[in-house]
Amino acid sequence: MKVTITSISRKDRVSQKTGKPFVSLGLKTQEHGDKWLSGFDGKQTRDWKVGDTVEIDVEQKGEYLNFSVPKLPEGYALPSDLTERLNLIETKIDRILGFVVKADIEKETGGEPPF
């Protein structure tokens, strides 16, 4: 279900079962009013902020509402990962074009740049 975040809380915690650290994520949404939804922070949720509309699965456990994020398809890149990859590609293209331009200038001027 799509929900719009009205309040968000992230808290560092330690699992009582495993002793491993994790970040819990609490959400209030327009669709659920004053009820907090509990879940885990991770790659898909780390950039969420108030006002975002996000896709979550909500499950009621007793009096509590828990949420999870639908799994990403195999090979799907997250937006921040995609941005990093595009920046790297752009840098490589700039370097390649720089070498080509430099080679063209050297060819036309006999090795000396005209400036």
Backbone as CSV, one residue per row, in Angstrom:
resi,resn,N_x,N_y,N_z,CA_x,CA_y,CA_z,C_x,C_y,C_z
1,MET,0.834,-1.174,0.000,0.000,0.000,0.000,0.882,1.241,0.000
2,LYS,0.430,2.265,-0.692,1.159,3.538,-0.690,0.709,4.350,0.514
3,VAL,1.694,4.927,1.215,1.408,5.772,2.376,2.244,7.038,2.284
4,THR,1.762,8.094,2.923,2.505,9.352,2.980,2.993,9.549,4.409
5,ILE,4.295,9.731,4.556,4.926,9.832,5.875,4.643,11.206,6.491
6,THR,4.121,11.198,7.741,3.876,12.453,8.460,4.860,12.639,9.614
7,SER,5.461,11.545,10.086,6.469,11.602,11.142,7.367,10.383,10.985
8,ILE,8.632,10.540,11.328,9.581,9.436,11.162,10.562,9.428,12.329
9,SER,10.918,8.231,12.784,11.847,8.088,13.908,12.800,6.930,13.627
10,ARG,14.089,7.189,13.778,15.107,6.137,13.631,15.826,6.001,14.967
11,LYS,15.981,4.751,15.436,16.658,4.513,16.709,17.626,3.349,16.579
12,ASP,18.860,3.567,17.051,19.846,2.482,17.107,19.465,1.543,18.236
13,ARG,19.438,0.259,17.936,19.074,-0.745,18.933,20.001,-1.942,18.799
14,VAL,19.896,-2.853,19.771,20.654,-4.108,19.741,19.664,-5.250,19.928
15,SER,19.746,-6.245,19.056,18.847,-7.391,19.138,19.088,-8.159,20.431
16,GLN,18.016,-8.443,21.150,18.134,-9.221,22.386,18.453,-10.681,22.073
17,LYS,18.030,-11.155,20.905,18.276,-12.552,20.524,19.703,-12.786,20.050
18,THR,20.193,-11.900,19.159,21.490,-12.128,18.521,22.598,-11.228,19.035
19,GLY,22.235,-10.131,19.696,23.237,-9.177,20.153,23.747,-8.265,19.043
20,LYS,23.158,-8.357,17.844,23.611,-7.545,16.713,22.883,-6.205,16.702
21,PRO,23.597,-5.143,16.308,22.964,-3.823,16.232,22.075,-3.708,14.989
22,PHE,21.044,-2.885,15.086,20.176,-2.586,13.949,19.533,-1.226,14.204
23,VAL,18.901,-0.690,13.189,18.203,0.585,13.324,16.709,0.325,13.136
24,SER,15.927,0.658,14.157,14.471,0.526,14.031,13.935,1.803,13.387
25,LEU,12.878,1.634,12.626,12.283,2.754,11.910,10.813,2.823,12.277
26,GLY,10.400,3.951,12.827,8.997,4.176,13.163,8.406,5.197,12.217
27,LEU,7.208,4.935,11.746,6.530,5.845,10.823,5.136,6.172,11.322
28,LYS,4.736,7.417,11.161,3.334,7.795,11.227,2.980,8.201,9.802
29,THR,1.767,7.841,9.393,1.361,8.136,8.018,-0.012,8.792,8.003
30,GLN,-0.314,9.481,6.914,-1.639,10.075,6.762,-2.710,8.997,6.846
31,GLU,-2.408,7.840,6.298,-3.393,6.769,6.204,-3.666,6.096,7.548
32,HIS,-2.731,6.186,8.496,-2.887,5.508,9.787,-3.005,6.480,10.964
33,GLY,-3.084,7.763,10.683,-3.303,8.760,11.733,-2.208,8.787,12.779
34,ASP,-2.588,8.683,14.074,-1.625,8.776,15.179,-0.949,7.458,15.527
35,LYS,-1.264,6.387,14.806,-0.650,5.084,15.102,0.752,5.013,14.497
36,TRP,1.689,4.508,15.296,3.047,4.296,14.803,3.121,2.944,14.111
37,LEU,3.835,2.885,13.003,4.134,1.642,12.308,5.605,1.345,12.565
38,SER,5.916,0.108,12.930,7.295,-0.256,13.273,7.903,-1.140,12.194
39,GLY,9.175,-0.852,11.893,9.902,-1.655,10.916,11.391,-1.463,11.102
40,PHE,12.159,-1.849,10.082,13.614,-1.757,10.121,14.107,-0.780,9.070
41,ASP,15.147,-0.011,9.425,15.781,0.892,8.475,16.778,0.093,7.654
42,GLY,16.949,0.454,6.403,17.893,-0.241,5.529,18.122,0.548,4.256
43,LYS,18.692,-0.115,3.250,19.027,0.551,1.997,17.826,1.223,1.344
44,GLN,16.684,0.542,1.369,15.513,1.090,0.692,14.864,2.229,1.461
45,THR,15.109,2.324,2.761,14.406,3.298,3.592,15.293,4.429,4.089
46,ARG,16.585,4.340,3.894,17.505,5.293,4.537,17.314,6.743,4.108
47,ASP,16.735,6.967,2.928,16.534,8.340,2.459,15.108,8.836,2.664
48,TRP,14.256,8.043,3.314,12.869,8.459,3.539,12.815,9.646,4.481
49,LYS,11.853,10.545,4.206,11.670,11.724,5.054,10.190,12.083,5.086
50,VAL,9.829,12.969,5.998,8.445,13.427,6.117,7.999,14.010,4.778
51,GLY,6.798,13.625,4.364,6.250,14.103,3.099,6.392,13.113,1.961
52,ASP,7.306,12.141,2.106,7.493,11.134,1.058,6.286,10.207,0.998
53,THR,5.931,9.799,-0.206,4.938,8.745,-0.407,5.710,7.491,-0.774
54,VAL,5.521,6.436,0.018,6.315,5.213,-0.135,5.400,3.987,-0.191
55,GLU,5.929,2.910,-0.726,5.204,1.644,-0.818,5.668,0.732,0.318
56,ILE,4.718,0.305,1.159,5.029,-0.613,2.256,3.929,-1.661,2.371
57,ASP,4.268,-2.756,3.036,3.285,-3.773,3.413,3.050,-3.619,4.906
58,VAL,1.796,-3.535,5.328,1.451,-3.328,6.737,0.786,-4.589,7.273
59,GLU,1.218,-4.993,8.479,0.664,-6.179,9.132,0.352,-5.833,10.582
60,GLN,-0.838,-6.194,11.028,-1.208,-5.939,12.419,-0.809,-7.141,13.264
61,LYS,-0.059,-6.871,14.350,0.331,-7.913,15.308,-0.201,-7.475,16.660
62,GLY,-1.353,-8.018,17.034,-1.982,-7.583,18.275,-2.398,-6.137,18.142
63,GLU,-1.960,-5.316,19.072,-2.302,-3.894,19.011,-1.307,-3.084,18.188
64,TYR,-0.225,-3.726,17.719,0.837,-3.014,17.004,0.703,-3.179,15.496
65,LEU,1.179,-2.156,14.777,1.263,-2.219,13.323,2.730,-2.318,12.929
66,ASN,3.070,-3.346,12.176,4.422,-3.511,11.656,4.389,-3.275,10.151
67,PHE,5.509,-2.806,9.629,5.569,-2.653,8.182,6.849,-3.286,7.664
68,SER,6.797,-3.648,6.407,7.984,-4.120,5.702,7.963,-3.478,4.319
69,VAL,9.116,-3.479,3.689,9.245,-2.886,2.366,9.221,-4.025,1.352
70,PRO,8.429,-3.898,0.288,8.432,-4.952,-0.727,9.851,-5.179,-1.247
71,LYS,10.183,-6.423,-1.487,11.527,-6.775,-1.975,11.754,-6.187,-3.359
72,LEU,12.989,-5.749,-3.604,13.354,-5.231,-4.926,13.580,-6.386,-5.891
73,PRO,13.256,-6.186,-7.165,13.548,-7.225,-8.153,15.053,-7.473,-8.245
74,GLU,15.430,-8.677,-8.620,16.846,-9.049,-8.772,17.544,-8.082,-9.712
75,GLY,18.693,-7.569,-9.295,19.496,-6.695,-10.145,19.060,-5.240,-10.158
76,TYR,18.032,-4.888,-9.400,17.553,-3.505,-9.361,18.528,-2.652,-8.571
77,ALA,18.877,-1.496,-9.111,19.781,-0.578,-8.420,18.965,0.480,-7.698
78,LEU,19.304,0.741,-6.473,18.636,1.794,-5.716,19.020,3.148,-6.301
79,PRO,18.155,4.128,-6.161,18.457,5.435,-6.747,19.813,6.000,-6.340
80,SER,20.194,5.926,-5.068,21.482,6.481,-4.666,22.622,5.681,-5.281
81,ASP,22.478,4.347,-5.370,23.497,3.520,-6.010,23.581,3.854,-7.494
82,LEU,22.429,4.059,-8.105,22.384,4.392,-9.519,23.055,5.730,-9.771
83,THR,22.816,6.697,-8.912,23.443,8.004,-9.052,24.959,7.889,-8.963
84,GLU,25.446,7.105,-7.997,26.894,6.906,-7.865,27.474,6.272,-9.122
85,ARG,26.779,5.276,-9.654,27.258,4.604,-10.869,27.264,5.562,-12.045
86,LEU,26.221,6.380,-12.185,26.176,7.345,-13.284,27.286,8.383,-13.162
87,ASN,27.565,8.834,-11.948,28.661,9.788,-11.746,29.997,9.181,-12.147
88,LEU,30.222,7.921,-11.814,31.456,7.237,-12.189,31.571,7.126,-13.705
89,ILE,30.474,6.757,-14.357,30.470,6.658,-15.819,30.750,8.020,-16.446
90,GLU,30.129,9.064,-15.912,30.344,10.412,-16.437,31.815,10.831,-16.292
91,THR,32.422,10.510,-15.154,33.830,10.826,-14.931,34.710,10.100,-15.947
92,LYS,34.416,8.831,-16.182,35.198,8.057,-17.155,35.047,8.628,-18.560
93,ILE,33.831,9.023,-18.930,33.605,9.622,-20.251,34.369,10.933,-20.373
94,ASP,34.344,11.757,-19.316,35.089,13.020,-19.337,36.583,12.760,-19.543
95,ARG,37.107,11.757,-18.875,38.537,11.423,-19.042,38.833,10.981,-20.460
96,ILE,37.961,10.117,-20.998,38.164,9.635,-22.371,38.113,10.810,-23.337
97,LEU,37.109,11.681,-23.204,36.995,12.832,-24.097,38.183,13.766,-23.943
98,GLY,38.672,13.913,-22.713,39.855,14.741,-22.487,41.068,14.213,-23.227
99,PHE,41.265,12.921,-23.220,42.382,12.308,-23.947,42.214,12.496,-25.446
100,VAL,40.997,12.349,-25.940,40.737,12.515,-27.370,40.995,13.947,-27.791
101,VAL,40.492,14.919,-27.021,40.699,16.335,-27.347,42.187,16.667,-27.300
102,LYS,42.878,16.185,-26.277,44.311,16.445,-26.151,45.063,15.854,-27.338
103,ALA,44.701,14.643,-27.733,45.361,14.004,-28.871,45.102,14.785,-30.152
104,ASP,43.875,15.275,-30.330,43.555,16.072,-31.520,44.363,17.364,-31.549
105,ILE,44.480,18.047,-30.403,45.244,19.296,-30.333,46.709,19.027,-30.645
106,GLU,47.256,17.963,-30.065,48.660,17.640,-30.302,48.898,17.315,-31.771
107,LYS,47.952,16.636,-32.370,48.064,16.267,-33.799,48.034,17.520,-34.670
108,GLU,47.133,18.468,-34.355,46.975,19.674,-35.167,48.118,20.668,-34.956
109,THR,48.705,20.705,-33.770,49.712,21.734,-33.462,51.126,21.179,-33.404
110,GLY,51.263,19.917,-33.708,52.599,19.320,-33.643,53.067,19.075,-32.219
111,GLY,52.155,18.899,-31.311,52.523,18.542,-29.957,52.405,19.670,-28.940
112,GLU,52.274,20.903,-29.397,52.171,22.025,-28.484,50.746,22.569,-28.458
113,PRO,50.151,22.708,-27.279,48.822,23.322,-27.222,48.912,24.784,-27.647
114,PRO,47.855,25.316,-28.321,47.895,26.676,-28.824,47.700,27.748,-27.745
115,PHE,47.602,27.378,-26.491,47.353,28.363,-25.445,48.414,28.296,-24.383
